[in-house]
Amino acid sequence: MVGEIARLIGLLNNDSAEVAEGAKAGPSSRWTVSTGTVDTVHMVDGTRTRLVACALRMLADEGVEALTLRAIARKAQITHNAPLRHFPNRAALLSAVATAGFDDLAGRLRGAAASPGLVGSPARRLEATAHAYVAFAVANPGMFALMFRHDLVDTAEPVLAAASLAVFDEMAILVADRQHEGWHPHLDNRQLTGALWSALHGFAQLWIYQALPTATGAPPFADALHTMLRVLDLRPSQ
């Protein structure tokens, strides 16, 4: 499964070639994602997609603090005020970037739960999903930080809110299946899911900040995660 982040960056790579070809054709050429020709509707959508893709690449390479509107516009090869014709403000653009992160994470969680050999084993499916959550965070620290930076994104933006909730709902379904097997069956499903989410999120952040490996003697990541999952009773003792 190709993640949403990889898909958008792939579009950016393809679009860069189209922009270069358009430049060779002369000053009147206008680039669009869909056709490489003049098309006002697709031009708007294409530029929005390009801005998000550029921000995604910057986020991976330079971190959250690099994501200014001026820097993103420069990366996208458009004028510095052009992003405001497609997004009302910086928070709106970064919300679209964070949405791509949540979509990608949700896809990874679904993929982990659907791995061959796990069907019919709620315990193993939940364990695989927990591992996928932490692995995503550690592999994408910039995105992981932005997704929860409420000072930078608009948490009330409907698409972002829905994407964030979808991740929680994916976990809640797996937790419910595990509860039916006897894992904390009397606890409220969403409260239990929230507790699990908190544990996974905290582990990921402490590992990214190097606080956890430093305090615990720098065990391999897989060993540290194994220990946490054992403590949470998300994997068998053997």
ROGU-829424 format. One line per 2 residues: number of its first residue (from 1); their letters; for each residue x, y, z of N, C-alpha, C. Coordinates in pm, 1 decimal, always signed. Each point is the difference from the previous one (the first is absolute). Example, Ala and Ser with C-alpha at 12.3 -4.5 7.8 and 13.67 -1.06 7.14 Angstrom:
<recs>
1> AS> +1319.0 -569.0 +780.0 -89.0 +119.0 +0.0 +90.0 +120.0 +0.0  -35.0 +105.0 -72.0 +82.0 +119.0 +6.0 -77.0 +109.0 +73.0
</recs>
This chain:
<recs>
1> MV> +84.4 -120.1 +0.0 -84.4 +120.1 +0.0 +88.4 +125.8 +0.0  -19.7 +89.8 -95.7 +74.7 +124.7 -4.1 -69.4 +100.6 +90.2
3> GE> +73.1 +54.9 +98.3 -57.8 +93.3 +94.0 -35.2 +132.1 -64.6  -86.9 +76.0 +66.7 -42.4 +129.0 -53.1 +117.4 +95.0 -13.8
5> IA> +93.0 -3.0 +94.1 +115.6 +88.9 -7.1 +84.5 -32.9 -122.1  +27.8 -129.3 -20.7 +80.6 -40.4 -116.0 -71.2 +35.1 -130.5
7> RL> -132.2 -12.9 -2.0 -75.5 +32.2 -120.4 +13.6 +146.9 -35.9  -12.6 +87.1 +98.8 +7.7 +142.8 -26.8 +139.6 +42.1 -42.0
9> IG> +101.9 -56.2 +64.1 +136.1 +33.3 -38.7 +29.3 -53.2 -140.2  -57.9 -115.7 -32.6 +14.6 -51.6 -135.9 -60.2 +94.9 -101.5
11> LL> -116.2 +57.3 +33.2 -60.9 +99.7 -88.5 +91.0 +120.2 -16.6  +64.8 +41.2 +109.3 +90.2 +114.1 -6.8 +114.6 -28.5 -96.2
13> NN> +57.9 -118.2 +7.6 +109.7 -34.8 -89.8 -44.7 +3.3 -145.8  -118.2 -56.7 -27.0 -52.1 +0.5 -136.8 -32.4 +140.9 -47.7
15> DS> -59.5 +78.3 +91.7 -41.0 +134.9 -36.7 +119.2 +89.9 -28.2  +113.4 -22.8 +69.6 +118.6 +81.3 -22.7 +46.0 -13.3 -144.4
17> AE> -8.5 -121.0 -53.6 +37.3 -20.8 -139.3 -94.6 +74.4 -92.5  -130.3 -0.2 +33.9 -97.6 +70.6 -82.9 +23.6 +149.8 +2.8
19> VA> +37.0 +53.2 +117.8 +28.5 +143.2 +10.3 +117.0 +35.7 -89.3  +105.6 -82.9 +2.3 +117.7 +26.6 -81.3 -35.1 -0.2 -148.8
21> EG> -80.5 -95.1 -41.3 -41.2 -5.5 -139.8 -82.6 +121.6 -37.1  -86.8 +44.7 +92.7 -81.3 +117.4 -27.5 +84.4 +124.9 -16.3
23> AK> +108.6 +9.2 +79.2 +88.2 +115.3 -8.9 +68.3 +5.7 -136.5  +36.7 -115.7 -54.4 +63.8 -3.1 -131.3 -95.1 +47.6 -109.1
25> AG> -129.4 -20.5 +20.6 -97.2 +32.1 -103.8 -24.5 +149.1 -13.3  +39.1 +79.2 +100.3 -16.4 +143.4 -11.2 -75.3 +57.9 +116.6
27> PS> +1.4 +133.6 +17.1 -59.6 +64.8 +116.0 -150.2 -13.6 +9.2  -68.0 -31.0 -111.7 -145.0 -11.0 +6.3 -47.2 -136.1 +46.3
29> SR> +91.2 -98.2 +15.9 -39.9 -134.1 +40.5 -44.2 +0.5 +145.0  -103.4 -73.1 +29.9 -50.0 -12.2 +137.0 -6.3 -147.2 +35.1
31> WT> +56.4 -37.3 +114.6 +4.4 -140.4 +41.5 -123.7 -40.5 +77.9  -52.3 -119.8 -24.9 -101.1 -60.6 +85.9 +38.4 -144.4 +25.1
33> VS> -42.9 -54.6 +115.4 +29.8 -138.6 +32.2 -63.8 -94.1 -100.6  -123.6 +29.9 -39.8 -76.0 -96.1 -78.9 +49.0 -13.6 -143.0
35> TG> +36.9 +113.1 -63.2 +28.9 -5.5 -143.0 +128.1 +68.7 -40.3  +55.7 +85.2 +84.0 +115.1 +78.9 -41.8 -37.5 +115.0 -91.1
37> TV> -130.1 +32.4 -9.8 -46.7 +108.2 -86.4 -86.6 +94.3 +81.7  -50.4 +104.2 -65.8 -81.1 +98.7 +69.9 -133.6 -61.4 +41.4
39> DT> -29.6 +7.2 +126.4 -125.7 -54.0 +52.9 -18.4 +61.3 +137.3  -87.6 +99.7 +11.5 -10.1 +78.1 +122.4 -38.7 -85.5 +119.6
41> VH> -98.9 -87.0 -15.5 -44.6 -81.5 +113.3 +110.7 -92.1 +48.3  +62.1 -73.7 -93.7 +104.5 -92.9 +37.6 +125.4 +72.5 +46.4
43> MV> +18.7 +125.1 -47.3 +115.5 +75.9 +42.9 -7.2 +27.3 +149.9  -118.9 +32.9 +49.2 -17.7 +24.6 +142.4 +28.9 -126.7 +79.6
45> DG> -62.1 -110.7 -39.7 +20.9 -125.4 +70.5 +145.0 -44.3 -9.6  +60.3 +18.1 -117.7 +137.8 -41.9 -18.7 +95.9 +79.0 +85.1
47> TR> -20.7 +129.9 +11.5 +88.7 +82.0 +81.7 -15.6 -33.2 +147.7  -121.5 -24.2 +43.3 -22.5 -42.5 +139.2 +75.9 -130.0 +28.8
49> TR> -13.4 -95.4 -91.8 +68.7 -127.3 +18.3 +150.5 +20.1 +3.5  +49.5 +85.5 -87.6 +144.0 +25.8 -5.4 +48.9 +66.4 +128.3
51> LV> -75.9 +93.3 +54.1 +38.5 +65.0 +124.7 +7.6 -100.9 +114.8  -99.9 -87.2 +7.8 +1.0 -102.2 +105.4 +118.6 -93.9 -18.0
53> AC> +24.4 -42.5 -123.9 +111.1 -91.5 -25.3 +133.9 +63.8 +34.0  +17.1 +127.2 -34.6 +123.4 +70.7 +34.3 +16.7 +10.6 +151.1
55> AL> -108.3 +31.8 +68.1 +5.7 +8.8 +146.7 +34.5 -135.3 +61.7  -53.3 -107.4 -57.1 +32.0 -134.4 +49.6 +148.9 -28.9 -12.3
57> RM> +56.5 +34.3 -113.8 +143.0 -24.8 -19.1 +82.8 +85.6 +96.0  -37.1 +126.0 +15.1 +72.2 +87.2 +92.9 -10.6 -51.2 +142.2
59> LA> -117.8 -48.0 +36.4 -21.9 -52.0 +134.2 +93.7 -117.0 +27.8  +13.3 -89.3 -98.5 +87.0 -116.2 +16.6 +147.1 +39.6 +5.6
61> DE> +37.0 +99.9 -79.1 +141.4 +36.4 -11.2 +45.2 +100.9 +104.1  -90.0 +92.1 +37.2 +42.4 +114.3 +81.2 -75.4 +15.9 +131.5
63> GV> -112.1 -68.9 +17.0 -73.4 +9.4 +124.5 -112.1 +102.8 -3.1  -76.7 +1.9 +107.4 -120.7 +81.8 +7.6 +29.5 +148.6 -14.7
65> EA> +104.6 +47.3 +64.1 +24.3 +143.8 +4.1 +33.0 +57.9 -137.1  +35.8 -83.6 -95.4 +31.4 +48.5 -135.1 -124.5 +35.4 -79.1
67> LT> -117.1 -38.6 +48.2 -122.3 +12.4 -80.0 -63.0 +138.7 +10.5  +66.7 +98.0 -55.7 -60.3 +132.2 -15.6 -63.6 +7.9 -138.9
69> LR> -97.6 +88.5 -14.9 -64.5 +14.4 -130.8 +100.5 +43.1 -106.7  +89.4 +90.1 +36.6 +98.2 +48.3 -96.6 +93.1 -112.7 -45.0
71> AI> +45.3 -82.1 +96.0 +91.4 -109.2 -34.1 -69.7 -106.7 -84.1  -124.6 -29.7 +32.5 -74.8 -99.3 -78.2 -22.7 +51.0 -141.4
73> AR> -34.1 +128.3 -13.3 -20.4 +58.3 -132.6 +128.7 -6.4 -82.4  +111.3 +29.3 +64.3 +128.2 -6.0 -70.7 +28.3 -142.7 -47.2
75> KA> -27.1 -97.6 +85.8 +19.8 -139.7 -37.2 -90.6 -39.2 -116.6  -122.7 +54.3 -0.5 -96.9 -31.4 -105.3 +23.3 +81.1 -127.1
77> QI> +98.1 +93.5 +4.8 +33.5 +82.9 -116.0 -116.7 +89.2 -41.5  -65.8 +58.6 +100.0 -104.6 +96.9 -26.1 +29.4 +123.6 +83.3
79> TH> -72.2 +109.8 -25.5 +25.0 +123.0 +73.5 -34.3 -16.3 +147.4  +61.9 +81.9 +83.5 -10.3 -22.0 +145.2 -141.3 +18.1 +54.2
81> NA> -84.4 +77.9 -68.9 -137.1 +19.1 +48.2 -100.4 -92.7 -68.7  +46.3 -81.8 -95.9 -90.5 -88.6 -73.3 -69.7 -103.3 +89.0
83> PL> +65.3 -53.9 +104.9 -71.1 -98.2 +84.0 -130.3 +52.9 +57.3  -8.1 +131.1 +23.6 -120.8 +56.4 +59.5 -115.6 +7.1 -98.5
85> RH> +25.3 -29.6 -126.0 -109.2 -10.8 -95.4 -62.1 -140.2 +2.1  +65.3 -91.3 +68.3 -46.5 -138.7 +5.8 -33.1 -45.5 +142.1
87> FP> +61.4 +65.6 +98.0 -26.9 -26.0 +141.3 -15.1 +134.6 +70.3  -99.3 +15.7 +87.3 -21.7 +130.6 +61.6 +112.6 +44.9 +92.0
89> NR> +76.6 -94.6 +53.1 +108.5 +34.4 +90.5 +94.9 -119.8 +13.8  +105.7 +20.5 +75.7 +99.1 -106.0 +19.3 -61.8 -121.8 +67.8
91> AA> -86.7 +23.6 +99.0 -60.4 -111.7 +73.0 -80.9 -89.4 -93.3  -66.9 +59.7 -97.5 -79.7 -79.0 -94.1 +89.5 -90.0 -85.7
93> LL> +112.7 +55.9 -46.5 +93.1 -80.0 -79.8 +60.9 -111.9 +84.5  +42.5 +32.7 +121.2 +60.5 -102.5 +85.6 -103.8 -103.2 +44.4
95> SA> -125.6 +39.9 +8.0 -105.9 -96.8 +31.6 -13.4 -102.1 -112.2  +12.9 +45.5 -124.3 -4.9 -92.8 -113.0 +118.5 -95.7 +3.6
97> VA> +116.2 +50.5 +41.0 +118.5 -85.4 +13.1 -22.1 -102.7 +110.4  -50.3 +45.4 +114.1 -24.9 -92.2 +111.6 -105.5 -103.5 -36.4
99> TA> -99.5 +40.7 -79.4 -101.7 -95.6 -44.8 +63.5 -112.8 -79.6  +94.0 +34.3 -87.4 +71.5 -103.8 -75.6 +71.0 -95.6 +95.4
101> GF> +53.9 +53.9 +109.3 +65.2 -85.6 +98.4 -96.2 -95.2 +67.2  -115.0 +49.9 +41.1 -99.3 -87.0 +64.4 -52.6 -104.6 -97.5
103> DD> -21.2 +40.4 -126.3 -45.8 -96.4 -100.3 +103.8 -110.8 -19.2  +125.7 +39.7 -4.4 +106.9 -97.9 -17.8 +7.1 -93.6 +120.2
105> LA> -9.9 +56.7 +118.9 +4.5 -81.5 +121.7 -117.6 -96.6 +5.0  -119.4 +46.3 -33.1 -117.0 -88.1 +0.8 +19.2 -115.7 -96.9
107> GR> +56.1 +29.6 -116.5 +25.9 -106.5 -96.7 +99.7 -101.4 +52.1  +100.8 +46.2 +70.9 +99.5 -90.8 +56.3 -60.0 -86.9 +110.2
109> LR> -87.6 +59.5 +79.7 -64.8 -78.6 +105.6 -89.1 -108.0 -60.2  -75.8 +37.9 -102.6 -85.2 -99.3 -66.0 +83.9 -109.9 -63.5
111> GA> +110.3 +39.1 -62.4 +86.8 -98.0 -62.3 +61.1 -95.3 +100.5  +40.4 +52.7 +116.0 +58.5 -85.1 +103.7 -102.0 -100.0 +51.6
113> AA> -122.4 +47.3 +22.6 -104.0 -88.1 +53.7 -41.6 -107.2 -99.7  +17.7 +29.7 -127.9 -41.1 -95.2 -104.4 +113.5 -89.1 -48.0
115> SP> +112.7 +2.5 +69.9 +115.7 -79.0 -42.3 -34.5 -149.1 -3.2  +56.1 -73.0 -95.7 -26.1 -144.4 -7.6 +36.1 -70.2 +131.1
117> GL> -84.6 -91.4 +39.6 +24.5 -75.6 +121.5 -60.4 +59.4 +125.1  -50.9 +123.9 -9.3 -55.9 +64.9 +118.7 -151.8 -5.5 +3.8
119> VG> -63.7 -33.8 -111.2 -145.5 -7.9 -4.1 -46.8 -106.0 +99.3  -95.0 +38.0 +83.7 -50.3 -93.2 +100.6 +75.3 +5.8 +130.1
121> SP> +99.3 +90.0 +10.4 +76.2 +14.7 +123.5 -3.1 +146.0 +43.9  -103.4 +41.5 +72.8 -9.1 +139.3 +43.4 +122.5 +46.9 +77.0
123> AR> +59.2 -87.5 +80.1 +117.3 +38.8 +78.2 +116.0 +36.7 -91.0  +26.2 -82.8 -98.6 +111.2 +25.9 -89.9 -28.2 +120.9 -89.5
125> RL> -125.8 +18.0 -39.1 -34.9 +114.5 -83.3 +20.1 +130.4 +75.7  -40.4 +2.2 +126.5 +18.1 +120.6 +79.7 +148.3 +24.4 +26.1
127> EA> +74.0 -105.0 +26.1 +144.3 +14.0 +19.3 +66.9 +56.9 -124.7  -37.3 -53.7 -117.1 +59.5 +47.7 -125.5 -34.3 +146.5 -24.8
129> TA> -121.3 +37.7 +35.3 -41.9 +138.3 -19.1 +74.3 +93.6 +93.6  +17.9 -42.2 +123.5 +75.7 +80.2 +96.0 +143.1 +20.2 -48.8
131> HA> +57.6 -106.0 -51.2 +135.8 +9.7 -53.5 +3.8 +95.0 -118.1  -99.6 -7.2 -88.2 -4.0 +86.5 -118.1 -12.1 +146.8 +39.2
133> YV> -75.5 +29.3 +105.1 -16.3 +138.4 +44.7 +134.5 +58.1 +42.8  +69.9 -73.4 +85.8 +127.8 +48.9 +50.1 +103.2 +6.3 -111.5
135> AF> +0.7 -99.9 -87.3 +95.8 -1.0 -110.5 -21.7 +119.6 -92.4  -126.2 +35.3 -27.1 -29.0 +117.3 -82.4 +57.1 +125.9 +65.0
137> AV> -22.1 +14.7 +129.6 +46.3 +119.2 +70.0 +151.6 +12.4 -4.5  +69.4 -109.4 +26.6 +146.0 +3.4 +5.1 +58.7 +23.0 -139.5
139> AN> -65.6 -52.9 -102.2 +49.0 +16.8 -136.9 -33.6 +137.1 -58.1  -99.9 +67.7 +56.8 -46.0 +129.4 -52.9 -14.3 +101.4 +113.5
141> PG> +109.6 +33.5 +67.8 -11.4 +86.3 +118.1 -55.0 +138.5 -29.7  +34.7 +57.0 -115.9 -52.0 +131.8 -34.0 -150.0 -2.3 -18.8
143> MF> -49.2 -95.7 -77.4 -143.2 -13.0 -19.7 -71.6 -30.8 +130.3  +57.1 -90.5 +78.3 -61.7 -37.6 +126.8 -14.6 +121.4 +90.5
145> AL> +100.0 +87.4 -1.3 -8.1 +121.4 +81.4 -108.8 +93.2 -51.6  -3.8 +21.4 -132.5 -97.9 +93.2 -56.9 -142.6 -46.5 +24.1
147> MF> -25.6 -128.3 -10.8 -136.1 -52.7 +13.0 -64.2 +37.6 +133.2  +82.1 +25.1 +101.1 -53.8 +29.8 +132.3 +40.1 +139.3 +49.8
149> RH> +46.2 +84.4 -90.9 +34.1 +137.4 +34.3 -122.8 +88.4 -18.4  -80.3 +8.2 +103.1 -124.3 +76.5 -9.2 +24.0 +150.0 -11.3
151> DL> +122.2 +43.7 +22.5 +32.0 +140.8 -21.3 +31.3 +30.1 -146.2  +16.4 -105.0 -81.1 +34.9 +19.8 -140.7 -110.8 -42.6 -95.6
153> VD> -84.7 -92.0 +40.0 -108.0 -47.1 -87.5 -134.7 +43.7 +56.1  -101.2 -7.4 -83.7 -136.5 +34.1 +40.4 -73.7 -128.7 +33.7
155> TA> -7.8 -32.3 +127.1 -60.1 -126.7 +41.5 -148.9 -6.7 -29.9  -62.9 +114.7 -24.6 -142.7 +2.0 -32.0 -25.7 -18.2 -148.7
157> EP> +106.3 -2.6 -81.1 -17.1 -19.4 -144.3 -60.7 -138.1 -22.1  -115.5 -9.5 -66.9 -75.0 -126.5 -4.6 +77.6 -118.8 -55.9
159> VL> +76.9 +20.9 -107.0 +71.1 -112.4 -61.5 +109.4 -50.9 +93.0  +71.8 +92.9 +62.5 +103.8 -40.2 +95.7 -61.4 -70.3 +119.6
161> AA> -108.2 +53.7 +52.9 -65.0 -61.0 +115.7 -46.6 -141.1 -31.9  -55.5 -19.2 -119.8 -47.9 -132.1 -39.2 +115.9 -97.7 -16.8
163> AS> +110.6 +47.4 -56.7 +116.0 -86.9 -20.2 +59.7 -42.1 +133.5  +5.4 +92.7 +94.5 +51.7 -32.2 +132.6 -89.6 -100.6 +70.9
165> LA> -128.9 +22.7 -6.8 -93.9 -90.9 +64.8 +3.7 -138.4 -63.3  +25.5 -7.1 -129.1 +6.1 -129.5 -68.7 +110.2 -87.7 +56.6
167> VF> +112.8 +60.0 +36.9 +109.0 -76.6 +60.8 -45.0 -57.5 +133.7  -64.9 +82.9 +80.2 -47.4 -46.5 +130.2 -103.8 -110.4 -18.5
169> DE> -90.3 +18.5 -95.2 -104.7 -99.6 -22.1 +58.0 -134.4 -46.0  +106.1 +4.3 -81.4 +65.6 -123.8 -41.8 +49.0 -76.8 +123.0
171> MA> +60.6 +72.4 +92.0 +50.9 -63.8 +120.2 -113.6 -48.5 +89.2  -107.9 +77.4 +9.2 -111.5 -37.0 +87.0 -64.9 -130.8 -43.9
173> IL> -9.0 -21.2 -131.6 -58.6 -124.7 -50.8 +85.7 -118.8 +40.9  +131.8 +14.5 -12.3 +90.4 -108.6 +36.7 -1.3 -24.5 +150.8
175> VA> -9.8 +107.7 +75.8 -8.3 -13.7 +145.8 -127.7 -74.5 +38.0  -111.1 +31.5 -66.5 -126.3 -68.6 +29.0 +11.8 -149.8 -27.3
177> DR> +64.0 -34.9 -111.2 +18.9 -142.2 -30.4 +83.0 -67.9 +108.6  +101.6 +71.6 +46.7 +86.2 -56.1 +106.3 -77.0 -12.1 +131.2
179> QH> -87.0 +96.9 +26.4 -80.6 -6.2 +122.0 -90.8 -122.3 +1.0  -50.0 -35.4 -117.1 -87.0 -117.8 -9.9 +74.2 -128.2 +35.0
181> EG> +133.1 +7.5 -7.0 +81.9 -114.7 +39.2 +33.3 +0.6 +149.2  -41.1 +108.1 +69.5 +26.1 +4.9 +142.8 +101.7 +102.9 +44.3
183> WH> +46.7 +85.6 -93.0 +96.6 +104.6 +36.6 -75.9 +121.7 +52.2  -0.1 +18.8 +132.7 -72.1 +110.9 +64.0 -143.3 +13.2 -52.7
185> PH> -76.5 -105.3 +6.2 -133.1 +0.8 -63.4 -99.0 +96.0 +63.9  +21.6 +40.3 +125.0 -98.3 +83.5 +70.0 +29.1 +149.6 -14.4
187> LD> +109.8 +34.9 -65.0 +32.7 +141.0 -17.6 -69.3 +55.0 -124.6  -32.7 +128.9 +5.3 -58.3 +66.5 -115.6 +97.2 -8.2 -117.2
189> NR> -51.2 -37.2 -116.5 +86.0 -22.9 -115.7 +83.1 +122.5 -36.9  -63.4 +115.2 -7.8 +72.9 +118.7 -44.7 +94.3 +51.0 +108.0
191> QL> -36.0 -18.6 +125.1 +92.7 +36.8 +107.1 +123.7 -90.6 -2.6  -22.8 -128.3 -22.2 +111.7 -93.5 -7.1 +86.7 +29.8 -122.1
193> TG> -63.6 +30.2 -111.8 +75.8 +36.5 -119.2 +82.1 +125.7 +24.6  -58.0 +95.2 +70.7 +73.3 +122.1 +33.0 +121.1 -28.1 +87.2
195> AL> -13.9 -90.7 +94.6 +112.6 -35.3 +85.6 +111.0 -66.4 -80.8  -38.7 -89.6 -90.6 +98.4 -65.9 -85.0 +68.7 +101.5 -90.4
197> WS> -78.4 +87.6 -61.0 +55.5 +104.1 -85.9 +100.8 +85.1 +76.6  -35.4 +37.5 +122.9 +89.9 +82.0 +81.2 +132.8 -71.3 +22.7
199> AL> -6.4 -129.3 +28.9 +122.5 -75.8 +25.0 +86.7 -7.0 -125.4  -61.5 -29.4 -114.4 +75.0 -10.1 -123.9 +59.2 +135.2 -40.3
201> HG> -80.7 +103.9 +13.9 +44.1 +133.9 -37.8 +115.0 +45.5 +89.2  -13.7 -23.8 +129.1 +105.5 +39.1 +92.7 +129.3 -75.1 -25.9
203> FA> -10.0 -129.4 -25.4 +118.6 -78.8 -31.4 +68.7 +57.1 -123.5  -78.8 +28.1 -104.1 +57.1 +50.7 -124.9 +70.7 +132.9 +21.6
205> QL> -64.7 +92.0 +70.2 +61.6 +130.7 +21.6 +127.4 -11.2 +82.8  -2.3 -78.8 +105.5 +118.9 -15.0 +83.0 +114.2 -65.2 -77.5
207> WI> -34.4 -90.0 -92.4 +104.8 -61.6 -80.3 +56.8 +100.5 -100.5  -87.6 +76.4 -63.9 +45.3 +101.2 -96.6 +90.1 +102.2 +67.6
209> YQ> -36.0 +41.7 +121.2 +79.3 +99.6 +72.4 +126.5 -58.5 +60.3  +19.0 -131.2 -13.8 +114.9 -71.1 +55.1 -0.5 -8.6 +152.5
211> AL> -109.4 +44.5 +62.1 -8.5 -7.0 +145.7 -11.5 -144.4 +47.9  -82.1 -79.1 -67.7 -21.8 -138.2 +42.6 +124.5 -86.9 -18.2
213> PT> +64.4 +0.3 -116.4 +121.0 -81.9 -11.4 +110.6 +44.0 +94.4  +10.1 +130.8 +25.0 +103.1 +48.6 +91.8 -26.0 -49.2 +141.8
215> AT> -125.0 +10.4 +44.2 -33.9 -37.1 +138.5 +6.5 -150.4 +22.9  -25.3 -78.1 -104.0 -8.6 -145.3 +17.4 +124.6 -74.1 -47.6
217> GA> +103.8 +73.8 -34.5 +123.0 -67.1 -39.6 +8.1 -33.3 -147.0  -75.1 +72.5 -82.7 +4.9 -13.6 -145.8 -22.6 -142.3 -49.2
219> PP> -112.3 -61.2 +37.0 -29.5 -132.2 -57.8 -40.2 +14.9 -146.2  +10.1 -104.8 -79.2 -51.1 +7.9 -137.5 -147.9 +37.9 +1.4
221> FA> -39.7 +72.8 -102.3 -139.2 +46.2 -7.5 -97.9 -116.2 +12.4  +25.0 -107.2 -72.6 -92.5 -114.0 +1.0 -12.5 -59.1 +140.0
223> DA> +109.5 -3.9 +74.3 -4.5 -56.1 +135.9 -80.5 +90.1 +93.6  +21.1 +130.3 -12.2 -72.8 +93.1 +85.5 -149.1 -5.4 -28.2
225> LH> -35.4 -5.0 -127.7 -141.9 -7.4 -36.2 -59.9 -132.7 +45.9  +75.6 -107.5 -11.9 -46.1 -131.0 +46.7 -34.5 +5.4 +148.4
227> TM> +85.7 +64.9 +77.6 -23.9 +11.1 +144.9 -128.4 +76.5 +28.4  -20.7 +112.2 -71.1 -121.4 +78.2 +24.5 -123.7 -79.9 -35.5
229> LR> +3.1 -71.0 -112.0 -115.9 -78.9 -38.9 -26.4 -112.9 +98.9  +105.4 -54.6 +56.9 -15.9 -103.1 +103.3 -68.5 +58.7 +123.2
231> VL> +44.5 +118.6 +41.0 -58.6 +66.4 +117.9 -147.8 +28.3 -22.9  -35.4 +39.1 -121.3 -139.7 +28.4 -32.6 -80.5 -127.0 -28.2
233> DL> +66.3 -115.0 +7.1 -63.7 -128.4 -26.8 -54.5 -5.2 -141.8  +78.0 +57.5 -92.0 -38.2 -2.1 -140.2 +69.2 -111.5 -78.1
235> RP> +89.4 -70.6 +65.2 +61.4 -114.0 -65.3 +28.5 -105.9 +103.7  +1.7 -125.3 -39.0 +23.2 -107.5 +96.5 +138.2 +8.6 +62.6
237> SQ> +15.8 -64.8 +110.9 +126.2 +5.4 +72.0 +108.9 -79.9 -69.5  -34.0 -84.0 -94.7 +99.2 -79.5 -69.1 -2.2 +33.1 -148.8
</recs>
